């Protein structure tokens, strides 16, 4: 996970938010008013801000697979940082607040053969699907200081030295889910980077790593999937030399 820098919101979203506020609608009622084509416009704006990655697991969105196409699984959705219906019941106008919205993947939601009804186990879900209406203890994708203690392991797992951040990542978002491909996909991206580094001569190694780190940190419109683990690895190399 890396910091998200919010861009400008669609003007029509602001108009809709003002209308809902004037009518005294709840966050859930307000969000229900967000329909296509404006809803899709909002999703595209959020994806632009996030470099086309899920704000939590950092997989490419939309995620496209055979199961998604066959069973109509939403490949990307809108997530509320402050939940629409938080456990404490607070209403701070979060339903259509652009600063409160993020684009996310389908959270490892699966569908099964037609005619077979089966509920996804919560242990199999990730990101907002696993989080549900829980508030985070500490992390905020728009505040870099809440993400500084995040680290990764060479097998693709994510963690943090701050126990509250660790809880948010592992317990709330389930970002080390064993039945999801996200851990193996993280590892594959890291392995590819390590292989590239191994092909660089020792005299050029430091400069090469610094150039790759700068490139990853400056990516904008279409970031590399799981770029967080790549930045972490290159920063770790820099700190060790």
N, C-alpha and C positions, 0 to 999 in steps of 0.2 A: 504494500500500500504506500502510495506517495501523495504528496499534497496536491489538492485540486484548486486551481485558480479560476474562480467563476468569471465568465464573461457576461455580456449583456443579455437580459432576458427578452423574449419576444414581447413586443408591445401589446399584442392582443391578450397575453396572459395577465399583464398588469390591469388591463381593462376588465377582464373577467374577475380578477381578485377584488377590485373596487366594487363591482356589482354585487358580488357575494357578501362582501363586508356590509354594504348598505342594506342588504336584505337580512342581515343577522344570521347567516347560515353557519353551521358548525363546520369544523375542518373536513369531516367526512362528507357532508352535504356539498361543500364547496368543491372538493376534488371530484365528486361525481358529475359536476357540471363541465369538467374538462373532457371534451370530445374531439374526435378527429374532424378536420385536419389539424386543429391547434395542438392536440395532444401529441401527434407525431412530430410537429414542429418543435415542441418543447423537448421531446426525447432527442431529436437531432441536435438541439442546442446544448443539452447536457452532455451528449457524446462528444461534441466538439470540445467542450471544456475538459473532458476526461481523456482526450486522445483516443477515443473509440474503445476504451477499456471499461470493464466493470469496476466501479469505484472501490469495491471491497477485495475481490479475489484477483483482479487485474487480468482476467481472461479477455480475449477479443469479443466484443459484442457487435452485432448479434451473433450468438453461438448457433451454428447451423450443423445439424446432424440428420441422419435418416429418420430417427425417432421424432425429431422436432417437426419435420415435414409431414410425417404420416399422422401423428396424433394431435397436431395443432398446439404444441407447447409454445407459449409466448417466448420468443427468443431474447427479448429485452423488455424490461418494465421500468416504471418509475418508482423509486424508493423515497420514503420520507425519513430524514435524519431524526427529527423529532416526530415520533409516530403519530399517525392520524388519530388514533385512539390510545393514548398512553395509559399505562396502568394507574397513574395518579389523576387521570381525567382532565388535565390542564389543557386549556384552549388558548394558544398564543398565536392563532392565525396561521398555523403551520400547513394547512391544506394546499394552498396555492402560492406559498412563499418560495420563489425561485431559489433563494439561498438555502432552502431546506430540502431541495429536491436533488436526487442523483439518479443516474441511469445504472441499472444492474443487470446481470445475466439471469438466466432462469433458475439459478440456485440448485442445480442438479436435480430438478424436478423430472420425473420419468413418467411415461405412460406405458401401459401394458396392452397385450393383445386385445383386439376388439371383443367385447363380450365378457372380458375378465375385469372385475372391479377390485382394485387393490389400492389402499392408501399408502402414499409414500411414507416410509419410516422417517421420523425426524432426524435420526442419526445419519441419514443419507443426504439431508438437505444442507445447503450452505448459504452464505450471504444473507440477504433479507428474508429468504424463506425459512431459514433456521432461526433468525433473530426474532421474527414475529413483532410484537409490540414492546419489546424490552428496550429500555434506555441503555445507552452505553455508559460504562463507568468513566471512561476518559477520552477515548479516541474521537477525533473530529477530522474528517478528510480535508477540511479547509484550514486547519491549524497545524502547521508543520511541527510545532513544538510538542504536540500530543503524539507524534509518530516517531520521534527521534530514537526511542529505545528499541525499535523493531529490528530484529535480526532474522537470519535464515540459516539453515543447515545445508550441507552439501547434498543431502538426500531430498531437498526440495521443501522441507517443512518450514513453517514460519513461527516465530516466537517473539518475546520481548523481555528485557530485563526489568521493566516496570510491571509489577504483578497485576495492576488494573488494566494495562494495555494488553498483557498476555491473556487475561480473562476475556476481554472484548474480542480478541482475534480467535482464540481457540474454543472458548465456551459459547460466546454469543453468536459469532459468525461461522463457527465450525470450519475454519479455513485449512485444517489438516485432515479433513474428512477422508477416511480410507476408501470409501466407495465412489468418491468423485475423482475425475481425472486431473484436478487442479494441481495436486502435489507432483504427480509424474510429469505434467506439462511444465511446471516450474523447473523441475530438475532437468528436463530436456533443454530448456532455454539456457540454463546455467552450464550444462555440459557442452553445449555448442560454443559458448563464449570461452570456456576453459580450453577447448580444443583449438580455437583460433589463437588464443594467447600462447599455447604451446608451440605454435608454428612461427612465432616471432623470435628473432635473434635476441640474445641477452642484452646487447648494446642498445637495442631499440625498444626494449620491453617497457620501461617506465613511460617513455613518451607515448607509446602505443596505448597503454592502459589509461593514461590521462586523457588522450584524445577520445577514446571510446567512452570514458566516463562523462566527459563534457558533452559528447553527442547524445548520450542517453538522457542526461539531465535537461538538455535543451529541446528534446523532441516536443512537438506541438500537436498538429492535427491528427496524426496517426502514430501513437506510441507503440513501441515493441511490447507484445504481450508479456506480462509478468516482469516488466522492466524493473520493478522494485528489487528483485533478487539480484539482478545484474548490477544495479547501482551499489547495493550492499557489498557485493563481492569485490568490485573494483575499488570501493572506498576502503575495504579491509586490506586489500593489497597495498594501497597507497600508505595506509597507516603502519604497515609492517616493514616498509622500506625507508 
